[in-house]
Amino acid sequence: MNIDQTTVDVQRYLDELAKLPGDAPAEPVIRALIGRSVERLHMLCETLLMRSYPRLTRPPLNLETDEMLSSVVDRLLKALRETRPPTVRQFFGLANQHMRWELNDLARRLDKEPPALELKEAMVAAPHSSESGLSQDARRMLEAIDKLPEEEREVFSLVRIQGMTANEVANIVGCSSKTVQRRLNRGLILLEETLADLRPIERELDEP
């Protein structure tokens, strides 16, 4: 998939959606937008599911990427009837949000109690975490991520949780890969300061 061309095409549909009169049917444009971005959405779903929620792929749910994508597309169809993200960055941010909501809903139903979000082992030291919930340290980690500045939180989520490369993130958020690296490192520094009593988070990208 040509990421640059996908970005251009998605922005074109977003612009078209924004220009529609209030009484004009938006459904055809919305479906074309999602159709053009479906490969990227599939990749994001697969990465998030396999890296951060692997237990949902095992019995009793046996969740597959295509099933998750179908649910996320349904969520986006409904969301885009009410909201009009003006940029590619905001569109994929909206999609990422609905992916997490979908997986969190499934995990809560599996556990029958909130909260339910799995973090990669490398992200936080959680020696006593259970398979059905979060350790206290993991909860602190999630809270710290949520409190990061918007740009740092966005890059941290895409790189460290979804496993995307700096170049892929740069195409989505509309900046250079070096800026992505700087934002990631700033986010990691802030997390290290907030979670100083936990095992330090290794930096994967060095600031130039």
C-alpha positions in Angstrom: 0.0 0.0 0.0 1.3 3.5 -0.9 1.0 5.3 2.4 1.5 8.8 0.8 -1.2 8.2 -1.8 -3.6 6.9 0.8 -3.0 10.0 2.9 -3.7 12.2 -0.2 -6.9 10.3 -1.1 -8.2 10.2 2.5 -7.7 14.0 2.8 -9.5 14.5 -0.5 -12.6 12.6 0.9 -12.4 14.5 4.2 -12.4 17.8 2.3 -15.3 16.7 0.2 -17.2 15.6 3.3 -16.6 19.0 5.0 -18.0 20.9 1.9 -21.3 19.0 1.8 -24.3 21.1 2.5 -26.2 20.2 5.6 -29.1 18.6 3.7 -26.8 16.6 1.3 -26.5 12.8 1.8 -23.1 12.1 3.4 -23.2 8.3 3.3 -21.7 7.8 -0.1 -18.7 10.0 0.7 -18.3 8.4 4.2 -18.3 4.9 2.6 -15.8 6.0 0.0 -13.6 7.4 2.7 -13.6 4.3 4.7 -13.2 2.1 1.6 -10.0 4.0 0.7 -8.6 3.8 4.2 -9.6 0.2 4.9 -6.2 -1.3 4.3 -4.6 1.1 6.8 -7.5 0.5 9.3 -6.9 -3.3 8.9 -3.2 -2.9 9.7 -3.9 -0.7 12.7 -6.5 -3.2 14.0 -4.2 -6.1 13.5 -1.3 -4.4 15.2 -3.3 -3.2 18.2 -5.0 -6.6 18.7 -1.9 -8.7 18.4 0.4 -6.5 20.4 -1.8 -5.1 23.1 -4.8 -7.5 23.4 -3.5 -10.9 22.5 -5.7 -12.8 25.0 -8.8 -11.7 23.0 -7.5 -13.8 20.1 -7.6 -16.9 22.3 -10.6 -18.9 23.6 -13.3 -18.2 24.4 -13.4 -15.1 22.1 -11.0 -16.2 19.4 -11.2 -12.6 18.0 -9.8 -12.2 14.5 -8.6 -9.0 12.8 -11.4 -9.1 10.2 -14.1 -9.3 12.9 -12.6 -6.4 14.8 -12.3 -4.3 11.6 -16.0 -5.0 10.8 -17.0 -3.7 14.2 -14.7 -0.7 14.0 -16.0 0.2 10.5 -19.6 0.1 11.9 -18.5 2.5 14.7 -16.8 4.8 12.3 -19.9 4.9 10.0 -22.0 6.1 12.9 -19.4 8.5 14.3 -18.8 10.2 10.9 -22.5 11.0 10.6 -22.0 13.3 13.6 -18.4 14.5 13.3 -16.2 15.7 10.5 -12.5 15.3 11.2 -10.8 17.9 9.0 -7.4 16.2 8.7 -6.0 12.7 8.1 -4.4 12.8 11.5 -7.7 13.5 13.2 -9.5 10.8 11.1 -7.1 8.1 12.1 -7.1 9.4 15.7 -10.9 8.9 15.7 -10.4 5.4 14.2 -7.8 4.6 16.9 -10.1 5.7 19.6 -12.9 3.5 18.4 -10.5 0.6 18.1 -9.6 0.9 21.7 -13.2 1.3 22.7 -14.2 -1.8 20.8 -11.4 -3.9 22.3 -12.1 -2.5 25.8 -15.8 -3.4 25.5 -14.8 -7.0 24.5 -12.3 -7.3 27.3 -14.8 -6.0 29.9 -17.3 -8.5 28.8 -14.7 -11.3 28.9 -13.6 -10.3 32.4 -17.1 -9.2 33.6 -15.5 -6.4 35.4 -13.7 -3.2 34.3 -11.1 -2.1 33.5 -9.7 -4.3 30.8 -6.7 -3.3 28.8 -3.5 -5.3 28.3 -0.2 -3.6 28.0 2.9 -5.0 26.4 5.3 -6.4 29.0 8.0 -4.1 27.8 6.0 -1.0 28.6 5.7 -1.4 32.4 6.9 -3.7 35.1 3.9 -5.5 36.5 5.1 -8.6 38.4 1.8 -9.5 39.9 -0.6 -8.7 37.1 -3.2 -11.2 36.3 -4.6 -12.4 33.0 -8.0 -11.0 33.8 -7.2 -7.5 34.9 -4.5 -4.8 35.5 -2.0 -4.5 38.2 -1.8 -1.3 40.2 1.3 -0.4 38.3 -0.3 -0.9 35.0 -3.2 1.3 36.0 -0.8 4.0 37.0 0.9 3.6 33.6 -2.4 4.1 31.7 -3.2 7.2 33.8 0.2 8.6 33.1 -0.2 8.1 29.4 -3.6 9.7 29.4 -2.1 12.8 31.1 0.6 13.3 28.5 0.3 16.4 26.3 -1.8 15.7 23.2 1.1 15.4 20.7 3.2 13.2 22.9 0.3 11.0 23.8 -0.7 10.6 20.2 2.9 9.6 19.1 3.4 7.3 22.1 0.2 5.5 21.3 1.0 5.0 17.7 4.6 4.0 18.2 4.7 2.1 21.5 1.2 0.6 21.6 0.3 0.1 17.9 3.9 -0.6 16.9 4.0 1.8 13.9 7.3 3.2 12.6 8.3 6.8 12.8 7.8 7.2 9.1 4.3 5.8 9.2 3.4 8.0 12.1 4.8 11.0 10.4 2.5 10.4 7.4 -0.5 10.3 9.6 0.2 13.2 11.9 1.7 15.4 9.2 5.2 16.1 10.4 8.7 14.8 9.9 10.0 11.5 11.3 12.5 13.5 13.4 9.6 15.4 15.0 8.0 12.1 15.7 11.2 10.9 17.4 11.4 14.1 19.5 7.7 13.9 20.6 8.2 10.2 21.5 11.3 11.0 23.6 9.6 13.9 25.3 6.7 11.6 26.2 9.1 8.9 27.5 10.9 11.5 29.7 7.6 12.7 31.1 6.5 9.1 31.8 9.9 8.3 33.5 9.5 11.3 35.7 5.9 10.4 36.7 6.7 6.7 37.1 10.2 7.0 38.6 9.7 4.2 41.1 8.9 1.7 38.3 11.4 0.1 35.9 12.6 2.8 33.5 11.1 2.6 30.0 13.7 1.9 27.4 14.0 4.5 24.6 13.7 2.9 21.2 14.2 6.1 19.2 17.0 8.5 19.9 16.6 12.2 19.5 18.9 13.4 16.8 
